[in-house]
């Protein structure tokens, strides 16, 4: 009777334990996300706040806010959708402000990528959301630095379509599905390893 291979068994056991750990971590993240969604739903109805000087603050998402845009230093475009779900381009202006430095403002939605909005500055009201983040998804496992905030304008300048309002359904809560996946991966790895050992003993 052949002995169990010690080192491969330890490696597979550690891998399975890591997968199970990731599954329980996702379950904990699910509870955190559910609490965050409750807070976001309440933020929609709360009074307006000043745009934070730090430019970050997940606890302020969906809160009403306002800034005074002294001048626009840059305009970028990101893919997005209108309030009725049609594809378009989110037009985001980098605005210089008296108290918060450069603040990104989503002015509205453009049908055409090359649309240039008629906006050079002034008071802007809206709600707080996350600014576009160019960090790759995998970095989220290691980089826990807060995402930058932007102001989503209530009124679109001439040439743009008004922004959609706060949408809780746009905040993903897939942690239960991820947890199930990790548990399944652990189970599959265990089954495959046991089958491999049985095949090895029969040879």
N, C-alpha and C positions, 0 to 999 in steps of 0.2 A: 504493500500500500504506500503510495507516494505521499510525502509530507506536504502540508500546505506551504506554498512559497511565502516566506515571512515578509520580505521587503515589498513585493507587489501588493500583498494583502494590507500592509500598513499604508501604502500610498493610496490604494483604492478606498480604504477606510477613512483616511483623512479627507479625501475628495468628497466622499459621501457626507461626512460630518459637516464639511464646509457648505455643501448644497443645502443641507437641512438648516444650518445656521442662517443662510441667506433667506430661506423660506420664512423662518420666524422673524427675521429682520423686516421682511416685506409686510408681514402681518402687523408688526408694530408701526411701520410707516403708514399702513392703512388707517389705523386709529388716529395717528397724527393728522393725516390728510382730512379725515372726516371732521375732526375738531376745527381744522383750518377752514373748511368749507362753511361750517356754521358761522365762524367769525366773518368770512367774506360776505355771506348773505346779510349779516347784521350791518356790515360796513356800508352797504348800499344806502341804508336809511339813516346813517349817522351824519352829524353836521360836517361841514367842510373843514379842512385842515390846511395849514400852510405846506407848500412843497418842502420836504425835508432838506436841510442844507447839506446833509450827507449824501443825498441822492438815492438812498436805499431805505428799506423798511417794509418787509412782507406783511407786517401787521396793518399797514395802511392801504393795502390793495383794495381797489374799488371805492375808496373814500373820495368824496368830492374835494376838489382843490382848485387853485387858480395861481397864475403867475403873471408877471409883467415882462413881456418879451421886448427887450431893448433893441435887439437886432438879430437877424438870422445869419449864422456863420456857415451853415451847410444844410443841404437837403438830400436825403437818401430815400430809397424806395424798397419796400419789402412786399413779397406776395401776401395777399390777404383776401378778405371777402367783404361784401357789402352787407347791410342789415338783412337783405332778402336772400342772402346766400350766394350771390353771383360773384365770380372771381374778379379780382382787381388788384390794385397796388396801393399799399399803405404808404402815404407820403409823410415822412417824418423830418421835421425841421429841428436843427440844433439852435436853440435860442439862448442868447446871453441875458441873464437876469441880475437884478441888483443884489440878491441875497443867497442864491443857490448856484451861482456859477452857470455853466452850460447845462441846459435842461432839454432833453428830447421831447418834442411835442408831435403827437400824431395828429396832423391837421385834418385828414380825411382820406377818402378812397378815390383813386383815379382809375378810370377804365383803361386809359392808355398810359404806358410806362413813361412816355415823354411829356405828359401833361405837366405844365409848370403852374403852380398855384399863385394867385395874386395875394401874397402875404409877405409883409416886410417887418412885422412886429406889432406890439400892442398888448392890451390885456387879453388873456385867454383863460376860460373856465372849462372844467371837464372833470374827469375822474382819473385816479392813479392806476397804472397798470405796469407790467414789466416791459422794459425796453427790449428790442431784439437782442439776442445773445448769440454771439458767433462761436461760443465754446462747443466742442463736440460733445455728444450725449454721454460718451464713456467717461468724460472728465467729471460728470456729476457724481460718480462714485468716490472721487478723491478730492475734488475742488468744492468746498462747501461755502465759498465766499458768496455773500448775498448778491442777488441780481439787481441791476440798476433799474430805477423807476423812470417812467415817463408819464406825461400828462396826455390823456386822450381827449381832444377838444370836443366840446358839445356842439359847436357850430363850425361847419366847413367853409373855408373861403371860396370865392367864385372859381369855378372850374373843377371842384372836387365834390364828391358825394359824402354826406354826413357819416360819421363813424357809427358803428353799432354800439349800443350801450353795454354795460357790464353783463357778462354772460358766464354764469357759474358752470354751465355745461362745457365751457372751453377749458376748464381746469381739470386735467386728467386725474383719475383715481383708479389706476389699474393695478394697485398693489396686491389685491387678492388674487388676480390672475397670475401675476408674477410669482406669488408665493406658491400657488398650485403648480406652476411650471417647475420651480426649484425642487419641490417635493417629488414630482414625477421624475425629474432628472435623477434624483437620488435613488428612487426605486428602480429605475431602468438600469442604472449603473450597477446596483447590487445584483439584480437578476442576471445581467450579462456576465458579471464576474463569476457568479456561482455556476452558470452554465459553462463558462470557460474552464473552470476548475474541474467540473465533471468530465468535460471532453478530454482534459489533460490526463485525468486518472485512467480513462479508458484506453488510452494509447499504449 
